[in-house]
């Protein structure tokens, strides 16, 4: 039974990664200049709320995550399953997504995995 559970978790994580890979593909590595970091168009997967993003092949977690009042989806007015906005790499350990006059800070995930498998 443990083998089946482990296999199911691996498959679930793979499916989630494949679903969300497109979300992170729009963010190019940011180059700093004398003007500071620049923003780039970015799409965040929001179906279960704004919890994590994949940036350049690495998972980042929202601090704090954003949800609707029931914690079952994105904040009011945000797209479902994606929200377009801009991503700014403020440093190697801090990214900020901005959309609809809201800012979400993302920090690298210690375990390099999504918060949960959202279905």
C-alpha positions as CSV (number, residue, x, y, z in Angstrom):
1,X,0.0,0.0,0.0
2,X,2.9,2.4,0.8
3,X,4.3,1.9,-2.6
4,X,1.0,2.8,-4.2
5,X,0.7,6.0,-2.1
6,X,4.2,7.0,-2.9
7,X,3.6,6.4,-6.6
8,X,0.3,8.4,-6.5
9,X,2.1,11.4,-4.8
10,X,4.9,11.4,-7.4
11,X,2.4,11.2,-10.3
12,X,0.3,14.0,-8.6
13,X,3.4,16.2,-8.3
14,X,4.4,15.6,-11.9
15,X,0.9,16.5,-13.1
16,X,0.9,19.7,-11.1
17,X,4.4,20.6,-12.3
18,X,3.4,20.0,-15.9
19,X,0.2,22.1,-15.4
20,X,2.1,25.0,-13.8
21,X,5.2,25.0,-15.9
22,X,3.6,27.3,-18.4
23,X,2.9,29.8,-15.6
24,X,6.6,30.2,-14.9
25,X,7.8,30.1,-18.4
26,X,7.0,33.7,-19.1
27,X,9.5,35.0,-16.5
28,X,12.9,35.4,-17.9
29,X,15.9,35.7,-15.6
30,X,16.0,39.3,-14.6
31,X,19.1,41.3,-15.2
32,X,19.8,44.2,-12.8
33,X,20.9,47.5,-14.1
34,X,21.6,50.9,-12.7
35,X,17.8,51.5,-12.8
36,X,17.2,48.4,-10.6
37,X,15.1,45.3,-11.2
38,X,12.6,45.4,-14.1
39,X,9.2,43.8,-14.3
40,X,8.1,41.3,-16.9
41,X,4.7,40.0,-17.9
42,X,3.8,36.9,-15.9
43,X,0.9,34.5,-15.4
44,X,0.1,33.0,-12.0
45,X,-2.0,29.8,-11.6
46,X,-4.8,30.8,-9.2
47,X,-7.4,28.0,-9.2
48,X,-6.9,27.1,-5.6
49,X,-5.7,30.5,-4.5
50,X,-2.4,32.3,-5.0
51,X,0.0,29.9,-3.2
52,X,3.0,29.3,-5.4
53,X,4.7,29.9,-8.7
54,X,7.3,28.2,-10.8
55,X,10.0,30.7,-11.7
56,X,12.9,29.5,-13.9
57,X,12.3,25.9,-13.0
58,X,12.2,26.5,-9.2
59,X,9.1,26.6,-6.9
60,X,8.4,29.8,-4.9
61,X,5.7,30.2,-2.1
62,X,3.5,33.2,-1.6
63,X,4.1,35.0,1.7
64,X,1.3,35.3,2.6
65,X,-0.9,33.4,0.1
66,X,-4.0,35.1,-1.3
67,X,-7.5,33.4,-1.3
68,X,-11.1,34.2,-1.6
69,X,-12.9,34.3,1.8
70,X,-13.6,30.5,1.8
71,X,-9.9,29.8,1.0
72,X,-11.1,27.7,-2.0
73,X,-9.9,29.9,-4.9
74,X,-8.4,33.2,-6.0
75,X,-9.2,36.6,-4.4
76,X,-12.3,38.4,-5.7
77,X,-11.8,39.8,-9.2
78,X,-8.8,37.6,-10.0
79,X,-8.9,35.3,-13.0
80,X,-9.4,31.5,-12.5
81,X,-7.4,29.5,-13.4
82,X,-4.8,32.1,-14.2
83,X,-4.2,35.8,-13.5
84,X,-2.0,37.9,-15.8
85,X,0.2,40.6,-14.1
86,X,3.9,41.5,-13.8
87,X,6.7,39.8,-11.9
88,X,9.7,41.6,-10.5
89,X,12.7,39.7,-9.2
90,X,13.7,42.1,-6.4
91,X,16.6,39.8,-5.4
92,X,17.7,36.2,-5.7
93,X,15.4,35.4,-2.8
94,X,12.4,37.6,-3.4
95,X,10.0,38.0,-6.2
96,X,6.9,40.2,-6.3
97,X,3.8,39.6,-8.5
98,X,1.5,42.5,-9.1
99,X,-2.0,42.3,-10.5
100,X,-5.2,44.3,-10.0
101,X,-3.6,46.7,-7.5
102,X,-2.4,43.8,-5.3
103,X,1.2,42.7,-4.6
104,X,2.1,39.1,-3.7
105,X,5.6,38.4,-2.4
106,X,7.1,35.0,-3.2
107,X,10.1,33.4,-1.5
108,X,12.0,30.3,-2.7
109,X,10.5,27.0,-1.5
110,X,12.9,25.3,0.9
111,X,11.8,21.9,-0.4
112,X,11.5,23.1,-4.1
113,X,7.9,21.8,-4.2
114,X,4.5,23.3,-4.6
115,X,2.5,24.1,-1.4
116,X,-0.1,21.4,-2.4
117,X,-1.5,19.6,-5.4
118,X,-4.4,21.8,-6.6
119,X,-7.1,20.0,-8.6
